[in-house]
Amino acid sequence: MCVLASSSAGNSTFIGTEKTRILVDAGLNRKETFQRLAAIGEDPAKLDAIFITHEHSDHVCGLPVISRALGGRVPVFLTHLTAPALDWGNGGPPPLELFQAGARTDLGDLAVQSFTIPHDTVDPVGFTVTAEGIKISIATDLGYLPDSVKWHLRDSQFLLLESNHQPELLKVGPYPWHVKQRILSRKGHLSNDAACEYIANELPREVQMLVLGHLSEHNNTIWDTELGAVQALEKRGLKPRLLVAEPRRQSEIFLL
């Protein structure tokens, strides 16, 4: 697994086994996406599918051109409500695999489970991906953590969790007030405080790798995010490996 990008500037995650390779989201342009895949030794032409969480541009802006560059042969999995919200341009859409939020997709040796998340889009979802007894969970772009999401995160060995902003920095930051209200709402983005509350009280004990992502470049710092998470893990008495995904930089390769 590699987090190719995780921030408001773009989001994309690669997950692969010997048999199956997928992207979750395509929020980087084609050139950047292909360069970052090449940097971890992956050939974009060998992708088996792209899964989309929702239609915001930082998750799909590269999708039409990437799909065309791959010859339109790579299916795109997204909910039947999200699909009409995307602009495919003159080339039209690639093969689409539409599903109902909450559905599971078996692709090669991957089992991809979708689940509804609270965000201000048409039909947003998160994903868990299971292969060979390893469960990877991706939960970003959500205003809070309802019990239904926590249920899907159970038994995860790897968790990419949103830790978007420090509320104090957001309130005095440069965004217009209506944008601040949106981010702080229950359909906005998860704050450091909310992420740390979950870590301190309900993080699955099975988690071996915790990556905090989708940091705001204006309303957060890597230092604040990491410090809060370290303290929350100490309170929980857990010692998974912790990493904060830096905005605009891909992560290391995680071998699970």
C-alpha positions in Angstrom: 0.0 0.0 0.0 1.1 3.6 -0.7 -0.7 6.8 0.0 0.1 8.7 -3.2 -1.6 11.8 -1.9 -3.8 12.8 1.0 -4.8 16.5 1.4 -7.2 19.0 0.0 -4.8 19.3 -2.9 -5.4 15.8 -4.0 -6.2 12.3 -2.8 -5.2 8.9 -4.2 -4.1 5.6 -2.6 -2.6 2.5 -4.2 -3.3 -1.0 -2.9 -1.9 -4.0 -4.5 -1.2 -7.7 -4.2 0.6 -10.1 -6.5 -2.7 -10.6 -8.4 -4.7 -7.3 -8.1 -3.9 -3.6 -8.1 -6.3 -0.8 -7.5 -6.4 3.0 -6.9 -8.8 4.5 -4.3 -9.6 7.9 -5.7 -7.8 9.8 -8.5 -7.3 13.3 -7.2 -4.0 13.9 -8.9 -3.4 14.7 -12.6 -2.4 11.9 -14.9 1.3 12.9 -15.0 1.6 13.1 -11.2 -0.3 9.9 -10.7 1.8 7.9 -13.1 5.0 9.3 -11.8 4.1 8.4 -8.2 3.2 4.9 -9.2 6.4 4.5 -11.1 8.3 5.7 -8.1 7.0 2.7 -6.1 7.7 0.3 -9.0 4.1 0.1 -10.2 3.0 0.2 -13.9 -0.3 2.2 -14.3 -1.2 -0.1 -17.2 -1.5 -3.0 -14.7 -4.2 -1.4 -12.7 -7.3 -3.5 -12.4 -9.7 -0.9 -11.1 -10.2 2.6 -9.7 -12.6 3.0 -6.7 -14.1 6.5 -6.1 -15.2 7.7 -2.7 -17.1 10.8 -3.8 -17.2 13.5 -6.5 -15.2 16.4 -4.9 -12.4 17.5 -7.3 -9.6 16.6 -4.9 -10.7 13.0 -5.3 -11.6 12.8 -9.0 -9.9 15.7 -10.9 -7.5 13.3 -12.6 -9.9 10.6 -13.3 -11.1 11.4 -16.9 -7.6 11.8 -18.3 -6.2 8.9 -16.4 -9.0 6.7 -17.7 -8.4 7.8 -21.3 -4.6 7.3 -20.9 -5.3 3.7 -19.8 -7.3 3.2 -23.0 -10.7 3.1 -21.2 -10.1 -0.5 -20.2 -9.8 0.1 -16.4 -13.3 -0.1 -14.8 -14.2 2.7 -12.4 -16.3 1.6 -9.3 -18.5 4.3 -7.8 -22.0 4.5 -6.4 -24.9 4.9 -8.7 -25.7 8.3 -7.2 -22.2 9.6 -7.5 -21.7 8.7 -11.2 -24.0 11.4 -12.6 -22.2 14.0 -10.5 -18.9 13.5 -12.4 -17.9 15.4 -15.6 -16.2 13.1 -18.0 -15.6 15.7 -20.7 -15.8 15.1 -24.4 -14.4 11.6 -24.2 -17.3 10.2 -22.2 -17.0 7.8 -19.3 -14.8 4.7 -19.1 -16.5 1.4 -18.2 -18.4 2.1 -15.0 -19.2 -0.4 -12.3 -22.1 1.1 -10.2 -22.9 -0.1 -6.8 -25.1 0.7 -3.9 -23.4 2.3 -0.9 -22.8 -0.5 1.6 -22.1 -3.1 -1.1 -19.1 -5.4 -1.3 -17.1 -6.0 -4.5 -14.8 -9.0 -4.9 -12.0 -8.2 -7.4 -9.3 -10.7 -7.9 -8.1 -11.5 -4.4 -9.4 -8.3 -2.9 -12.7 -7.9 -1.1 -13.6 -4.2 -1.2 -16.4 -3.2 1.2 -18.0 0.2 0.9 -19.7 2.1 3.7 -21.6 5.4 4.0 -19.7 8.3 5.5 -21.1 11.8 6.6 -19.8 14.3 4.1 -21.5 17.1 2.0 -21.6 15.2 -1.3 -24.3 13.2 -3.1 -23.4 9.7 -1.8 -20.0 9.5 -0.1 -18.4 6.3 0.9 -15.3 4.9 2.6 -13.7 1.6 1.9 -12.2 -1.4 3.6 -10.0 -3.7 1.5 -9.3 -7.2 2.7 -6.8 -9.7 1.3 -5.0 -12.6 2.7 -6.3 -11.9 6.2 -5.2 -8.3 6.2 -7.8 -5.5 6.5 -7.0 -2.0 5.3 -9.5 0.8 6.1 -9.8 4.3 4.5 -11.9 6.8 6.4 -11.4 10.4 5.3 -13.7 13.3 4.4 -16.2 12.8 7.2 -17.6 15.3 9.6 -17.7 12.9 12.5 -17.4 9.2 13.3 -20.8 7.6 13.6 -21.1 4.1 15.1 -21.7 2.7 11.6 -18.3 3.8 10.4 -16.6 2.6 13.6 -18.2 -0.8 13.0 -16.6 -1.0 9.6 -13.2 -0.1 11.0 -13.2 -3.0 13.4 -10.4 -5.6 13.1 -8.3 -3.3 10.8 -4.6 -3.9 10.7 -4.0 -0.7 8.7 -6.1 2.5 9.1 -5.9 5.7 7.1 -7.9 8.2 9.2 -8.7 11.8 8.6 -7.2 14.4 10.9 -8.0 17.5 9.0 -7.7 20.6 11.1 -7.1 22.2 14.5 -10.4 24.0 15.3 -8.6 26.9 16.8 -6.4 27.4 13.7 -9.4 27.1 11.5 -11.4 29.7 13.3 -8.7 32.3 12.9 -7.5 31.1 9.5 -8.0 32.7 6.1 -11.1 30.8 4.9 -14.5 32.6 4.6 -16.9 32.0 7.4 -19.2 29.9 5.4 -16.3 27.6 4.5 -15.3 27.3 8.1 -18.9 26.4 9.0 -18.9 23.7 6.4 -15.6 22.2 7.6 -16.8 22.2 11.2 -20.2 20.7 10.4 -21.2 17.1 10.8 -20.8 16.7 7.1 -17.5 18.4 6.9 -14.0 17.2 7.9 -12.7 15.4 11.0 -10.7 17.5 13.4 -7.6 16.5 15.2 -9.6 16.5 18.4 -12.2 14.1 17.0 -9.6 11.8 15.5 -7.7 11.7 18.9 -10.9 11.0 20.8 -11.5 8.0 18.6 -7.9 6.9 18.9 -7.9 7.2 22.7 -11.2 5.4 23.3 -12.1 3.1 20.3 -9.2 2.5 18.0 -9.1 -1.2 17.2 -6.4 -3.1 19.1 -5.6 -4.9 15.9 -4.3 -1.7 14.2 -0.6 -2.1 13.4 -0.2 0.9 11.2 -2.1 4.2 11.7 -1.8 6.9 9.1 -3.4 10.3 9.7 -4.3 12.0 6.5 -6.1 14.7 4.6 -4.4 17.5 6.7 -5.4 21.0 5.9 -2.4 23.0 4.7 -3.9 26.2 6.2 -5.6 25.0 9.4 -3.3 22.3 10.7 0.3 21.3 11.3 2.1 17.9 11.2 3.5 18.6 14.6 0.0 19.2 16.2 -1.5 16.2 14.5 1.3 13.9 15.6 1.5 15.1 19.1 -2.2 14.7 19.7 -2.2 11.2 18.3 0.8 10.1 20.3 -0.9 11.3 23.5 -4.1 9.5 22.5 -2.3 6.3 21.8 -0.6 6.5 25.2 -4.0 6.9 26.8 -5.3 3.9 24.9 -2.2 1.9 25.8 -1.5 0.9 22.2 1.7 1.1 20.2 0.9 0.8 16.5 3.3 2.5 14.1 2.1 6.1 13.6 2.6 8.2 10.5 1.2 11.6 9.4 0.7 11.8 5.7 2.4 15.1 4.5 0.3 17.2 2.1 1.6 17.0 -1.5 4.0 14.1 -0.8 3.5 10.4 -1.2 4.1 8.1 1.6 6.6 5.3 1.9 5.5 1.8 0.7 3.7 -0.2 3.4 4.2 -3.9 3.2 1.5 -5.6 5.2 
